[in-house]
Amino acid sequence: MNKFDRKYPYNDLPLLPPTKDIETKKILRKTISAGRVLAQLMVLY
């Protein structure tokens, strides 16, 4: 990792789009599950 240089913003940010697929089945299942739990909480309040 390089030192921070205030003359150049975003020194060490990775390039976009990501090279790896970040939407795996495991992550999508967790997202769906979290959405359901949040919906249930909204019903309670």
C-alpha positions as CSV (number, residue, x, y, z in Angstrom):
1,M,0.0,0.0,0.0
2,N,1.4,3.4,-1.0
3,K,1.5,6.4,1.3
4,F,-1.4,8.8,1.1
5,D,-0.7,11.8,-1.1
6,R,-3.2,14.6,-0.7
7,K,-2.4,15.9,-4.2
8,Y,-3.9,12.8,-5.7
9,P,-7.4,11.8,-4.5
10,Y,-8.4,8.1,-4.1
11,N,-4.8,6.8,-4.1
12,D,-5.5,3.1,-3.4
13,L,-9.1,2.6,-4.5
14,P,-9.6,-0.4,-6.8
15,L,-10.7,0.1,-10.3
16,L,-14.4,-0.3,-11.2
17,P,-16.2,-2.5,-12.1
18,P,-14.8,-5.2,-9.8
19,T,-13.1,-8.1,-11.6
20,K,-14.7,-10.7,-9.3
21,D,-18.4,-11.6,-9.2
22,I,-19.6,-10.2,-5.9
23,E,-23.2,-11.4,-6.3
24,T,-22.7,-15.0,-5.2
25,K,-25.6,-17.3,-4.4
26,K,-24.7,-17.2,-0.7
27,I,-24.8,-13.4,-0.6
28,L,-28.1,-13.2,-2.5
29,R,-29.7,-15.7,-0.1
30,K,-28.5,-13.7,2.9
31,T,-29.8,-10.5,1.3
32,I,-33.2,-12.0,0.8
33,S,-33.3,-13.4,4.3
34,A,-32.3,-9.9,5.7
35,G,-35.1,-8.3,3.6
36,R,-37.7,-10.6,5.1
37,V,-36.5,-10.0,8.6
38,L,-36.7,-6.2,8.1
39,A,-40.2,-6.5,6.6
40,Q,-41.3,-8.4,9.7
41,L,-39.8,-5.7,11.9
42,M,-41.7,-3.0,10.0
43,V,-45.0,-4.9,10.6
44,L,-44.3,-4.9,14.3
45,Y,-43.8,-1.1,14.5
